[in-house]
Amino acid sequence: MEDEVQISSINFVTERESCVNNPKESICTVVGDTAYEFDHEIEHMTALTSLLSWLHEAINEKDHLNNKIQAFDLNSWAELKGLQVPEYPARDARVAPEDILEEWPADKVARYYKLKNTCAILHKVCGKDSAYEIAFKRMLKALKNPRQKSWHGELLYVTEYDPSVDPQRVKFVFDRYQKQHSDAQSELNALDYELEQAAKARNAASLDKYRKELSAYQITVEQLRNDFEEWKAAELEKVQKLKIRIPDNLMSIFNEVRNLGTDSVDVE
């Protein structure tokens, strides 16, 4: 500033350079200032710096408001407006047949496990390659070949095979066990199918419920987000349109500066 330059370069001493050999020749190199009061300059500098401080604070305040609005997110905006942003819908855990079994009546559960154990035990008794099946087939083979010869060196041995039980009775019991296994397995399969279908229906209903909740969530959040973006844009536009009001006591110095062609601030 001109006033500041003037004060900072003040000098109250006049300097003259003289030639010793010729005293008549003297050169005034520095002329001391005669003015020693700077009330006007100080007042002018104070007014100008006050204006700059005012404008600086006003601009900072606009930046602060702008940053404050920019810092808003959907949740903080909703809280400001007293709105509720819905939570992302949670999906229920997948239901297994075992979960359905736990909901069955005690007598039905007991029946299920009895069938399961019956099938397991009967499979060991009369299933493929079970001891009972092997013994029964060996007995049938013995009936077809009741005697077998075998040589041990020069000695001939004859082995006779006689069923120790009634073959017809054994077959009857074997068939009965297999029938029991087949009936138990058929009933067990029906219960397993019931469990699977119940679990499948429960999971399908849960998935349908989740999809509906997700759709409703997305619609609500999208609407809230649109409202938030509109609000944010409007608030930022308001801040940009804010004018800096110059106090009356700084208007004269502002007009002076503006007349110098430095009017780059939107004021009123």
Secondary structure as GFF3:
##gff-version 3
##sequence-region A 1 268
A	DSSP	alpha_helix	2	8	.	.	.	ID=ss1
A	DSSP	beta_strand	15	19	.	.	.	ID=ss2
A	DSSP	beta_strand	22	30	.	.	.	ID=ss3
A	DSSP	alpha_helix	39	70	.	.	.	ID=ss4
A	DSSP	alpha_helix	74	81	.	.	.	ID=ss5
A	DSSP	alpha_helix	97	101	.	.	.	ID=ss6
A	DSSP	alpha_helix	106	126	.	.	.	ID=ss7
A	DSSP	alpha_helix	131	144	.	.	.	ID=ss8
A	DSSP	beta_strand	147	152	.	.	.	ID=ss9
A	DSSP	beta_strand	155	160	.	.	.	ID=ss10
A	DSSP	alpha_helix	167	241	.	.	.	ID=ss11
A	DSSP	alpha_helix	248	259	.	.	.	ID=ss12
###
